[in-house]
Amino acid sequence: MRQTVDTEVQAGVDDEKGRGRSKSEEKRRQIIAAAGDLFIEQGYENASMVGIAKSAGVSKQTLYSHFGSKELLFSAAIESKCEEFQLSKDLNTERRDRTCRESLEEFALHFSQLLVSNEAIMVFKVCIAESGRSNVGQLFWQAGPERIREQLYNYLKQQHDSGELCIPDISLACSQLIAMLHGEAHSCALLGQTTSATGKDLRRYSRACVDMFLKAYKAD
């Protein structure tokens, strides 16, 4: 999926396009980008593998050599967007040199940026529109929200086990933090309403969410 969010909102998102990638990897990303656009423009059910191959400028055989089905391609597109916003990394291994607050603030900011990105909003609308007609909602949940939640859960458990946090119900705590991050800017974006929220506003809001979270679960 191609990134079209405001540059201020996406500040801090890594852009390593073309660095050290093989031709196969470049082709794979080319396919994912084309597929993401068609899923948004035509919906999951209407977007065909033939159409995706044509849009990506590859043969149908090449497309299937990278992705054996439309379901796998859709999931890959969602995972790619999570990677773009640095939400595919294991918080325990990638942030060992950071405090718990710093790690949660980074996670919260990137998650907030993802929530208001044009692609995320459009894919969410596609899932709602096709609810009950296809399994696109399940595919979206498994490739995106479920993976992000699992990584947050594992990090919070590690912090609880180390004594940094005291969380009686880690699953509940995950739900609370994620729900807080779905703030006003996300709601306005879903409804197609204009918002004055800037990258600075998202950073301030995400930090406030982490502050509230740590007040509840920071170990004494």
Sequence and secondary structure as in RCSB ss.txt:
>XXXX:A:sequence
MRQTVDTEVQAGVDDEKGRGRSKSEEKRRQIIAAAGDLFIEQGYENASMVGIAKSAGVSKQTLYSHFGSKELLFS
AAIESKCEEFQLSKDLNTERRDRTCRESLEEFALHFSQLLVSNEAIMVFKVCIAESGRSNVGQLFWQAGPERIRE
QLYNYLKQQHDSGELCIPDISLACSQLIAMLHGEAHSCALLGQTTSATGKDLRRYSRACVDMFLKAYKAD
>XXXX:A:secstr
    S TTTTTT    TTSS  HHHHHHHHHHHHHHHHHHHH TTT  HHHHHHHHT  HHHHHHH SSHHHHHH
HHHHHHHHHTT SS HHHH TTS HHHHHHHHHHHHHHHHTSHHHHHHHHHHHHTBTTBSHHHHHHHHTHHHHHH
HHHHHHHHHHHTTSB  S HHHHHHHHHHHHS HHHHHHHTT      HHHHHHHHHHHHHHHHHHHB  
